[in-house]
Amino acid sequence: MNYEEIFKALGDKKRIDILKTLNKKGSTCVCKLVDEFDLSQSKLSYHLKLLLDNNLIIKTSHGKWNYYDINKETLKSILNEETIEEMLK
């Protein structure tokens, strides 16, 4: 695990907001995430890639759409439960 890269990925407000949204909504289509955030699709893809590369989210494909969900196992391996709950409020 590359902790420096993981904490770098967690160090951006937009990426934390993405994690919060996924925590609340569960598995979400990328098309819904584009609507949710005031970001271009390319910017959103950049943030999702950083989260995905650091195993903070999980991607599943259904047809032509990608769905993303939070990877709580990775979060639990680096942060305590109280910190996760506070971060994802």
Beta strands, then each sheet from edge to edge (+ up, - down):
strand 1: 28-29
strand 2: 57-62
strand 3: 65-70
sheet 1: 1+ 3- 2+
end
